[in-house]
Amino acid sequence: MATKKVQGRFGIFSFFTGAGFLDLGFEDAGFRCYLANEIERDFARVYRYSHEQMKKPMPKFGLCEGDVCDYLADPKISKGLSSKICDARKEMELVGFIGGPPCPDFSIANANAMGAKGTRGKLTGIYVDLICKQNPDFFVLENVKGLLSTAKHRAYFNRLVRKLQSHSYATTFRLINALEYGAAQDRQRVILIGVKQSLCAAHMDAEKKEIVDFPWDDFVKYPISEVEKVKWPATDLFVENGVRQMPAGVIRELTVQHWFEKNDVENHPNANDFFVPRAGLSKMQKYPEGDDSKKCYKRVHRWRYSPTACYGNNEVHLHPYKARRMSVAETLAIQSLPASFALPDDIPLSSKFKTIGHGVPYVAAYGVAKSLMKYLQEVKNA
């Protein structure tokens, strides 16, 4: 008996999944995840554990802990993926790929970034090759803003776009900021979206092969132009366990304190997961609340948003009013994860922070997913 497709339902296959922040946003927006792929063992462990804690179903075809390159290089694995996509299409109207290839080789913060020639940089091209080979109905590619920030990286990005367009995709891209969607974090990301030209012929510029009416702004809560007009507090004297009232005119949802309270970070399962310095505590106490100007120690301000929560290159984020580093629970809140999202005890603390720092802020993922859901529904009903 043939499986009946569900009208208005769209399936996704996720690559470079990490701990699943991007996936979670798409699942909560109404997409069904059929398969996730992640090579890092600790990331995969967090993915499984968090799904269990939140009582979220695992992908129908599971979480594959393998190298994405195998989907191109190994004929048997490639054929298996094609078969799974065919099975998904029996149930869903459309099936697409989502993924954020590791991006330090495009990061402007990485002085040794090698771009497309770097070991990690090559993975972005491999993801595009996989899209072209497997031919999903739509795709999402997420990467750092550095992909657009230099002439060399931008030229590479343009080549990837042209390749996707030559494989019958209409494309649109945008540099988003997590602040736009309600996260208390200044984190920019490039989002490239493609939809098969045969599906969106009435919604594209045929000559440029570009989507012309994608609803990027429909789920933006705080336009950056409005955020920049706010008189955010700069720095204040650090007072351990001190109380400080929210300044007038501040957007509360975009503040660190709002997310600390929303996620009840002091009672979160990962509340006590933070590094305790063997030395230098007195030095850390000297940094004013809100002083994020230094390369290493950055103390966030409770009534302002945080710098990008990416813990590498010796960058340390300090708690606004406690004499310590930020905890895992607090960093999850900065990444706008639901309060029920937790990390297991049996992975190293350094891996926990690495896992969190590599993820897409949940509310940004959800906002992008809602925009794509709306667009796909429109083109299917055209």
N, C-alpha and C positions, 0 to 999 in steps of 0.2 A: 504494500500500500504506500503510495507516494506521500511524502511529508508536505503538509500545507504551509506555504510561506505566510509569515505574519506581516500584515500590511503596516508600513511605517516603522518597521524594525530594521536596525542596521547592526551588523556584526563587525568586530574588530579582531585583528591579530596584532599583538604587541611585541616589539623588538627593542632590545636594550632597555628592558623593563625596569631595572633597578629594584627599588622596594615597592614600586607600583603606584606612585603618586599620580602620574599621568593617567594610568589605567583607571584608578579610583574615580578621578574626575569624569572620565568618559562613561564609566559604568553608572555613576550616579546621575548622569545626564540622559541615560536611557539606552546607551549602546551595550551590546552583549559581547563580552570577551570570550573568544574561542580558544586562543592559545597565547601564552606569554613566553618570552625567551630571555634568559639572563645567565651570563657566564660566571659572574661573581657569586661565590657560594654564600657569603654573609648577606648579600643583597637578597638572594633567593630565600634564605632562611627568614628574613624579615617579612618578605612578601607573604610567605605561607602563614607565619605566626600572626601577622596583622589581620589577614583575612579570617583566620580562626577567631581572633578576639572580637572582631566586628561582626562576626557571623555572616560574612560575605561568601558566596559560592566561589569556588575556584573555577578557572576557565574550563570549558567542556573538554578540551584536549590537553589540559594540564599546563604546568609550568615546566618548560624544557630548559635544563641547565647545560647549555652547549654554546658553541661558537656560531654566531650568525653566518660567518663565512661558509660554514658547512652547507647551508641552504643553497649556495651557489656552486660549491666545489664538489659536493657529493651527490651524484645522480639519484641515489636511493633516498636520501634525506630530502632532496628537492622534490622528487616525485611524491613523497609522503606529505609534504606541505601542500602541494597542489591538490592532492586528494582531500585533505582536510578543508581546504578552501571550497572545493566543490560540495562537500557535505554541508558546510555552513550556508552556502548559497541555496540549498534546498529549504532552509528554514528562514533565512533573512532576505529582505528585498535587495539589499546591497551589502557588500563585504569590503572592508578597507583595512589598511595598515596604519598603525601609529608607532612612532618611535623617536627617541632622542639619543642619537649616537654620541658616545663620549666625546667631549669637545675641548679638552685642554690645549690641543694644538691650534685652536682658533682663538683662544682666550687672550684678551689684551693685557691681562694681569700676568701672563706667562711670558717672561722675557725670552725663553727658549722655544717658543711656539714655532712649529714647523709647518703649520697649515695642512694642506692636502697631502704633503709628503710625510707627515708624521705618522707614527704607528696608530695613534688614535684618530688622527685626521682622516686617514684612509677609510675609516669605518663609515663616514658620512657618504662617500662615494659608493661603498659596498651596499649600503642601505638603498640608495637610489637604483643601483643595479638590480637589487632584489625586487624592488617595485616594478621595474621594467620587465623583469623576467616572469613574475607571477601575475602581473596584470590585475591588481585589485581594482574595484570600482572607484575608490578614493584613497587618499593617503594624507597623513600628517607627519611632517618632519619638524622636530624642535631642536634648536641649537643656540649657542651663545651669540650675543650681539657682535662679537668679534668677527663673525662670518661676514658681516657687512662693513666692518670698521676700517679695513685697509684695502687699497686697490687690488692687491694680490688675492686676498681672501674673497673680495667681492667678485672678482673675475671668475674665480672658481665656482662661487655660488651661482653666477649667471650661466656658467657652462652646465651645471647640474639642472638648472631650470629648463634650459633649451633642450637638454636630453630628455627630460620628462615630457616636455611639450611635443617632442618628436615621436614619443610613444603614446600620443593621442590623449594627453592630459591637458586640461585648462588649469591654470595655476593662479594663486594669489598668495601674497605674503605680507607680513606685518611685523614690526618690532614692537612687541607688547611689553608692558611693565606690570608686575604682580600687583602693584598699588592700585591699578585701574579696576581690579576685580575684588578689592577689599582685603588684601593681605597686608600685614604690617611690615613690609619688606620692599626695599628698593631693588628690584631684581628684573632686569630686562632679558628678553629672550626673542629670538627670531622664530616665527611660526610660518612654515611654508605648507600650503594646502593645495592639493590637486584633486580634480574630479574628471572622470572620463568625458571627453568632449561630446560623445554621443548622448550623454545624459544631460548635459547643460548647454546645448547648442543655443537655446534661447536666452541664456544668461551669461554669454561670453562675448568678448571681442574676437571675432573669427580671425582677423589679421594678426593680432598680437598673441592669440591663444591664451588670453587672460580672462579670469572671472571678473565681471564688472560690477556686480551688485552683492558681493558677499557681506553679510550682516555683522561686520567686525564690531560695530559700536553698540549693537542691541543689548549686550549683556555686560557692558562696561558700567560700573557703578560710580566711579570717580575719574572723570577725564583728567589726564595729567596736567592740562592747563589750569584746572581748578585746584588740584593738589598743590601746585607751585605757588598759587596765590595765598595759601594759608601761611600765617605767621607762626611757624613751628618754633618751639623753644630750641635754643642753641646748646649751651652748657650750663650746668648748675653744680654747685659744690657737692661732692659726694658725701653723703651722710648715711652711714650704715643703718639699715632698717628705718630710714627717715621717711616721713610722709610729705608728699608734695601734691597739691591740688592741680587738677587739669586746667591749663590755661584756656581762656575764652577763645572761641573761634576754631579750635582744633577739631579735626575729624576723628572722633573717638575710635571708630572701627579700624583706623589706620595706625593706631598706637600699640606699642608693645604691651602696655598695661591692660588694654582691652582684651588682647588674646591670652595673656596670663590668666585673667579672670574667667574668660570664656571657657578655657580648657582646664580650669582648676589645677594649675600646674603643681601646686604644693601637695596635692593629693593624687597626682598622676602616678601610674606604676613606675615611670622612669624619673621620678622627682629627685632621687638621690644619685642619679647617674651624672656625675660631673668630675672633672679632673681636680685633684687637690694638689696644689703646688708644694714641692719640697722646700722651695725657697722663693723669695720674691713677693711674698704676700704684702709686705709693707709697701713695696713699689706699686703693686696693683691698686692699693687703696688711694694712691695719689691722683689717679686719673679722674677728672670731673665726670659727673653724669652727663652723657651726651657727647663726650669727646671721642669721636670716631675718626679723627684726622691722622692718627698714627698708622704706620704700616702694620705693626704687630698688635699691640693691645688696643682694642676699641671698646669703650664702654657705651652701651646703648642708653638711650634716654627713655624713660617709661612713657612719656607723653609725646613720643615721636616714633616714626617707623625705624626699623633696623636697616643697617647696610646689608648687602647680599650675604645670606647665610651659607657661605662656602668656606669650609675650614681647611685651608691648605696654605702653603707658602708662609708658614709661621703666623698666620692670622688667628688671633684669639679674641672672642667676644666676651666681655665682662658683664655681669649682672648689673642693672642700673642702681640698685640700692642694697646689694649684699656683697660682702668682700670675697667674691669667688667668681669662677667662670660660669657661663650659662650652662644649665643642665640639659640633658636630652629632652626632657619634657618641655622645657622652655623653648628649645630650638624647634621642636615639632610644632609648637604653637606659632612661632614666627613663620614657619612654612605653611601655616593655616590648615594643618591637618585636623580632622575631627578629634574630639577629646578621647574617643574610644580607640584611636590608633596608638598602638604601643609596640615597643621593641622587646625582643626576648632577652633574658638574662645571660644566655649562654653564648654571646658573641662579645669580642673585646670592645672596650669603650671607644677606642679609636675607630673601630669599624662602624660603631653606631653613629658617630658624628660624620664619618665619611658617607655613610648611607644617606643620612638626612641631607647633607650638603649637595649631593648629586641629584636630588629630586626636584621636580617642578612644583612650585607652590600649588597646593590642592585647588584653591579657589580660582586660580588662573587657568588650570587645566579644565575645571568645570565650566568656566566662562567660555573658553574656546570651544569646548565640546558642545555646549548649548548653541553656539553660533553655527557650528557645522551641522548639528542636528536640524536646526531651523532651515538652513539652506538646502540640505538633502531632501527634506520634506517638501519644500517649495518646488524643486526641480522635478521631483517624482509626480507632483500634482499638476505640473504645467501641461 
